[in-house]
Amino acid sequence: MSMATTTIRIDHAMLPDHFDRSRPNAIAEAIETALREDGVKAEVLDIFSHIKVELSTSQLTAACAALAELKLI
């Protein structure tokens, strides 16, 4: 049985001011930690032009709520 996955991309230029854009790896780590604290298992990576969040589609609603709290969506 395969699991559906969702990828969310957050452009570096769209990051809120409270994130230090000069440290994209730290941003990815902070987002992954925040998601994990909200019970969302996700892999968050800094890609050249954006932050990539990959997660199980079944956790999309919870992930969106957590990302909204961080003012990322």
N, CA, C and O atoms as a GROMACS GRO file, in nm:
protein
  292
    1MET      N    1   0.084  -0.118   0.000
    1MET     CA    2   0.000   0.000   0.000
    1MET      C    3   0.089   0.125   0.000
    1MET      O    4   0.179   0.137   0.083
    2SER      N    5   0.065   0.215  -0.091
    2SER     CA    6   0.144   0.337  -0.096
    2SER      C    7   0.070   0.450  -0.025
    2SER      O    8  -0.052   0.450  -0.015
    3MET      N    9   0.148   0.543   0.023
    3MET     CA   10   0.091   0.656   0.095
    3MET      C   11   0.103   0.781   0.007
    3MET      O   12   0.208   0.807  -0.051
    4ALA      N   13  -0.003   0.857  -0.002
    4ALA     CA   14   0.000   0.981  -0.079
    4ALA      C   15   0.080   1.085  -0.001
    4ALA      O   16   0.066   1.098   0.120
    5THR      N   17   0.164   1.159  -0.074
    5THR     CA   18   0.242   1.264  -0.010
    5THR      C   19   0.211   1.398  -0.074
    5THR      O   20   0.168   1.407  -0.189
    6THR      N   21   0.233   1.500   0.003
    6THR     CA   22   0.211   1.637  -0.041
    6THR      C   23   0.342   1.714  -0.023
    6THR      O   24   0.414   1.694   0.075
    7THR      N   25   0.370   1.800  -0.119
    7THR     CA   26   0.486   1.888  -0.108
    7THR      C   27   0.438   2.032  -0.105
    7THR      O   28   0.360   2.074  -0.190
    8ILE      N   29   0.485   2.106  -0.007
    8ILE     CA   30   0.455   2.248   0.006
    8ILE      C   31   0.587   2.321  -0.017
    8ILE      O   32   0.689   2.288   0.044
    9ARG      N   33   0.584   2.420  -0.103
    9ARG     CA   34   0.703   2.500  -0.130
    9ARG      C   35   0.680   2.643  -0.080
    9ARG      O   36   0.577   2.704  -0.110
   10ILE      N   37   0.776   2.694  -0.005
   10ILE     CA   38   0.767   2.829   0.048
   10ILE      C   39   0.887   2.906  -0.006
   10ILE      O   40   1.001   2.877   0.029
   11ASP      N   41   0.861   3.003  -0.090
   11ASP     CA   42   0.966   3.082  -0.152
   11ASP      C   43   1.040   3.161  -0.046
   11ASP      O   44   0.978   3.221   0.042
   12HIS      N   45   1.173   3.162  -0.054
   12HIS     CA   46   1.253   3.239   0.044
   12HIS      C   47   1.210   3.386   0.050
   12HIS      O   48   1.206   3.444   0.158
   13ALA      N   49   1.178   3.443  -0.063
   13ALA     CA   50   1.140   3.585  -0.067
   13ALA      C   51   1.010   3.612   0.007
   13ALA      O   52   0.983   3.726   0.045
   14MET      N   53   0.928   3.510   0.027
   14MET     CA   54   0.798   3.527   0.092
   14MET      C   55   0.802   3.498   0.243
   14MET      O   56   0.699   3.505   0.310
   15LEU      N   57   0.920   3.465   0.295
   15LEU     CA   58   0.930   3.436   0.438
   15LEU      C   59   0.903   3.562   0.519
   15LEU      O   60   0.950   3.670   0.484
   16PRO      N   61   0.828   3.550   0.627
   16PRO     CA   62   0.802   3.666   0.713
   16PRO      C   63   0.932   3.720   0.773
   16PRO      O   64   1.033   3.649   0.780
   17ASP      N   65   0.928   3.845   0.814
   17ASP     CA   66   1.047   3.912   0.867
   17ASP      C   67   1.105   3.847   0.992
   17ASP      O   68   1.223   3.863   1.021
   18HIS      N   69   1.023   3.772   1.068
   18HIS     CA   70   1.076   3.713   1.191
   18HIS      C   71   1.169   3.594   1.164
   18HIS      O   72   1.226   3.538   1.258
   19PHE      N   73   1.184   3.555   1.038
   19PHE     CA   74   1.281   3.452   1.001
   19PHE      C   75   1.407   3.517   0.946
   19PHE      O   76   1.398   3.613   0.869
   20ASP      N   77   1.522   3.467   0.986
   20ASP     CA   78   1.651   3.518   0.939
   20ASP      C   79   1.682   3.452   0.805
   20ASP      O   80   1.730   3.339   0.800
   21ARG      N   81   1.654   3.523   0.696
   21ARG     CA   82   1.671   3.467   0.562
   21ARG      C   83   1.815   3.429   0.530
   21ARG      O   84   1.839   3.353   0.436
   22SER      N   85   1.910   3.480   0.605
   22SER     CA   86   2.050   3.446   0.581
   22SER      C   87   2.084   3.306   0.634
   22SER      O   88   2.194   3.256   0.611
   23ARG      N   89   1.990   3.244   0.705
   23ARG     CA   90   2.012   3.109   0.762
   23ARG      C   91   1.900   3.014   0.720
   23ARG      O   92   1.824   2.969   0.806
   24PRO      N   93   1.889   2.983   0.592
   24PRO     CA   94   1.777   2.899   0.545
   24PRO      C   95   1.774   2.759   0.605
   24PRO      O   96   1.666   2.704   0.624
   25ASN      N   97   1.890   2.701   0.636
   25ASN     CA   98   1.889   2.569   0.699
   25ASN      C   99   1.828   2.576   0.838
   25ASN      O  100   1.755   2.485   0.879
   26ALA      N  101   1.855   2.683   0.911
   26ALA     CA  102   1.797   2.701   1.044
   26ALA      C  103   1.647   2.723   1.034
   26ALA      O  104   1.571   2.678   1.120
   27ILE      N  105   1.603   2.791   0.929
   27ILE     CA  106   1.459   2.811   0.907
   27ILE      C  107   1.391   2.677   0.884
   27ILE      O  108   1.287   2.648   0.943
   28ALA      N  109   1.451   2.596   0.798
   28ALA     CA  110   1.394   2.464   0.769
   28ALA      C  111   1.385   2.380   0.896
   28ALA      O  112   1.285   2.313   0.920
   29GLU      N  113   1.489   2.385   0.977
   29GLU     CA  114   1.490   2.310   1.103
   29GLU      C  115   1.382   2.361   1.198
   29GLU      O  116   1.314   2.282   1.263
   30ALA      N  117   1.366   2.492   1.207
   30ALA     CA  118   1.264   2.550   1.296
   30ALA      C  119   1.123   2.511   1.250
   30ALA      O  120   1.037   2.481   1.333
   31ILE      N  121   1.101   2.511   1.120
   31ILE     CA  122   0.969   2.472   1.068
   31ILE      C  123   0.943   2.325   1.096
   31ILE      O  124   0.834   2.289   1.140
   32GLU      N  125   1.043   2.240   1.072
   32GLU     CA  126   1.026   2.097   1.098
   32GLU      C  127   0.997   2.072   1.246
   32GLU      O  128   0.912   1.990   1.279
   33THR      N  129   1.066   2.143   1.334
   33THR     CA  130   1.042   2.129   1.478
   33THR      C  131   0.901   2.173   1.515
   33THR      O  132   0.834   2.105   1.592
   34ALA      N  133   0.856   2.285   1.462
   34ALA     CA  134   0.722   2.335   1.491
   34ALA      C  135   0.616   2.235   1.443
   34ALA      O  136   0.517   2.211   1.512
   35LEU      N  137   0.636   2.179   1.326
   35LEU     CA  138   0.541   2.080   1.274
   35LEU      C  139   0.540   1.957   1.364
   35LEU      O  140   0.434   1.906   1.399
   36ARG      N  141   0.657   1.910   1.401
   36ARG     CA  142   0.667   1.792   1.487
   36ARG      C  143   0.596   1.816   1.620
   36ARG      O  144   0.527   1.728   1.672
   37GLU      N  145   0.613   1.936   1.677
   37GLU     CA  146   0.547   1.970   1.804
   37GLU      C  147   0.395   1.968   1.789
   37GLU      O  148   0.323   1.945   1.886
   38ASP      N  149   0.346   1.992   1.668
   38ASP     CA  150   0.202   1.987   1.642
   38ASP      C  151   0.158   1.849   1.592
   38ASP      O  152   0.045   1.833   1.546
   39GLY      N  153   0.246   1.751   1.602
   39GLY     CA  154   0.212   1.614   1.567
   39GLY      C  155   0.221   1.580   1.419
   39GLY      O  156   0.168   1.478   1.375
   40VAL      N  157   0.287   1.665   1.342
   40VAL     CA  158   0.299   1.643   1.198
   40VAL      C  159   0.440   1.593   1.168
   40VAL      O  160   0.539   1.660   1.198
   41LYS      N  161   0.447   1.474   1.110
   41LYS     CA  162   0.575   1.420   1.069
   41LYS      C  163   0.603   1.470   0.927
   41LYS      O  164   0.533   1.434   0.833
   42ALA      N  165   0.706   1.552   0.913
   42ALA     CA  166   0.737   1.610   0.783
   42ALA      C  167   0.888   1.620   0.768
   42ALA      O  168   0.963   1.627   0.865
   43GLU      N  169   0.930   1.619   0.643
   43GLU     CA  170   1.070   1.645   0.611
   43GLU      C  171   1.075   1.785   0.552
   43GLU      O  172   1.008   1.814   0.453
   44VAL      N  173   1.155   1.871   0.613
   44VAL     CA  174   1.164   2.011   0.569
   44VAL      C  175   1.309   2.036   0.528
   44VAL      O  176   1.402   2.016   0.606
   45LEU      N  177   1.326   2.082   0.404
   45LEU     CA  178   1.459   2.104   0.349
   45LEU      C  179   1.472   2.242   0.289
   45LEU      O  180   1.376   2.298   0.236
   46ASP      N  181   1.592   2.296   0.298
   46ASP     CA  182   1.621   2.420   0.227
   46ASP      C  183   1.668   2.381   0.088
   46ASP      O  184   1.770   2.315   0.072
   47ILE      N  185   1.594   2.422  -0.012
   47ILE     CA  186   1.630   2.402  -0.151
   47ILE      C  187   1.674   2.539  -0.202
   47ILE      O  188   1.636   2.641  -0.144
   48PHE      N  189   1.750   2.543  -0.305
   48PHE     CA  190   1.813   2.666  -0.354
   48PHE      C  191   1.723   2.790  -0.344
   48PHE      O  192   1.766   2.892  -0.290
   49SER      N  193   1.601   2.783  -0.393
   49SER     CA  194   1.515   2.902  -0.399
   49SER      C  195   1.397   2.898  -0.304
   49SER      O  196   1.320   2.994  -0.296
   50HIS      N  197   1.380   2.787  -0.231
   50HIS     CA  198   1.262   2.774  -0.147
   50HIS      C  199   1.285   2.673  -0.034
   50HIS      O  200   1.383   2.599  -0.033
   51ILE      N  201   1.190   2.674   0.058
   51ILE     CA  202   1.184   2.574   0.163
   51ILE      C  203   1.084   2.469   0.116
   51ILE      O  204   0.973   2.502   0.076
   52LYS      N  205   1.124   2.341   0.120
   52LYS     CA  206   1.038   2.233   0.074
   52LYS      C  207   0.991   2.152   0.195
   52LYS      O  208   1.072   2.106   0.275
   53VAL      N  209   0.859   2.137   0.206
   53VAL     CA  210   0.798   2.061   0.315
   53VAL      C  211   0.729   1.941   0.252
   53VAL      O  212   0.636   1.957   0.173
   54GLU      N  213   0.772   1.821   0.288
   54GLU     CA  214   0.708   1.698   0.238
   54GLU      C  215   0.645   1.626   0.355
   54GLU      O  216   0.707   1.607   0.460
   55LEU      N  217   0.520   1.584   0.336
   55LEU     CA  218   0.447   1.519   0.442
   55LEU      C  219   0.340   1.428   0.384
   55LEU      O  220   0.308   1.436   0.266
   56SER      N  221   0.286   1.344   0.469
   56SER     CA  222   0.174   1.260   0.430
   56SER      C  223   0.053   1.348   0.406
   56SER      O  224   0.023   1.437   0.486
   57THR      N  225  -0.017   1.324   0.296
   57THR     CA  226  -0.135   1.404   0.264
   57THR      C  227  -0.238   1.397   0.376
   57THR      O  228  -0.316   1.491   0.395
   58SER      N  229  -0.241   1.287   0.449
   58SER     CA  230  -0.337   1.274   0.559
   58SER      C  231  -0.311   1.375   0.671
   58SER      O  232  -0.398   1.398   0.754
   59GLN      N  233  -0.193   1.436   0.673
   59GLN     CA  234  -0.160   1.534   0.776
   59GLN      C  235  -0.162   1.677   0.722
   59GLN      O  236  -0.116   1.769   0.789
   60LEU      N  237  -0.214   1.696   0.602
   60LEU     CA  238  -0.211   1.827   0.539
   60LEU      C  239  -0.287   1.933   0.618
   60LEU      O  240  -0.239   2.045   0.631
   61THR      N  241  -0.402   1.900   0.670
   61THR     CA  242  -0.481   1.997   0.746
   61THR      C  243  -0.405   2.046   0.869
   61THR      O  244  -0.399   2.166   0.896
   62ALA      N  245  -0.348   1.952   0.943
   62ALA     CA  246  -0.271   1.988   1.063
   62ALA      C  247  -0.148   2.070   1.025
   62ALA      O  248  -0.112   2.165   1.095
   63ALA      N  249  -0.082   2.032   0.916
   63ALA     CA  250   0.037   2.106   0.871
   63ALA      C  251  -0.001   2.248   0.832
   63ALA      O  252   0.071   2.342   0.867
   64CYS      N  253  -0.111   2.266   0.762
   64CYS     CA  254  -0.154   2.400   0.723
   64CYS      C  255  -0.184   2.487   0.844
   64CYS      O  256  -0.151   2.606   0.846
   65ALA      N  257  -0.244   2.429   0.946
   65ALA     CA  258  -0.273   2.505   1.066
   65ALA      C  259  -0.142   2.549   1.133
   65ALA      O  260  -0.130   2.664   1.177
   66ALA      N  261  -0.045   2.459   1.141
   66ALA     CA  262   0.084   2.493   1.203
   66ALA      C  263   0.158   2.597   1.121
   66ALA      O  264   0.215   2.690   1.178
   67LEU      N  265   0.157   2.584   0.989
   67LEU     CA  266   0.224   2.681   0.903
   67LEU      C  267   0.156   2.817   0.908
   67LEU      O  268   0.222   2.920   0.898
   68ALA      N  269   0.025   2.818   0.924
   68ALA     CA  270  -0.047   2.944   0.937
   68ALA      C  271  -0.009   3.015   1.067
   68ALA      O  272   0.004   3.137   1.070
   69GLU      N  273   0.009   2.939   1.175
   69GLU     CA  274   0.053   2.997   1.302
   69GLU      C  275   0.189   3.064   1.288
   69GLU      O  276   0.216   3.164   1.354
   70LEU      N  277   0.274   3.007   1.203
   70LEU     CA  278   0.407   3.063   1.179
   70LEU      C  279   0.404   3.175   1.076
   70LEU      O  280   0.508   3.234   1.043
   71LYS      N  281   0.284   3.204   1.025
   71LYS     CA  282   0.264   3.307   0.923
   71LYS      C  283   0.336   3.276   0.791
   71LYS      O  284   0.383   3.365   0.720
   72LEU      N  285   0.343   3.145   0.761
   72LEU     CA  286   0.405   3.101   0.637
   72LEU      C  287   0.306   3.079   0.525
   72LEU      O  288   0.342   3.077   0.408
   73ILE      N  289   0.180   3.063   0.563
   73ILE     CA  290   0.072   3.052   0.462
   73ILE      C  291  -0.046   3.134   0.511
   73ILE      O  292  -0.148   3.140   0.443
   0.00000   0.00000   0.00000
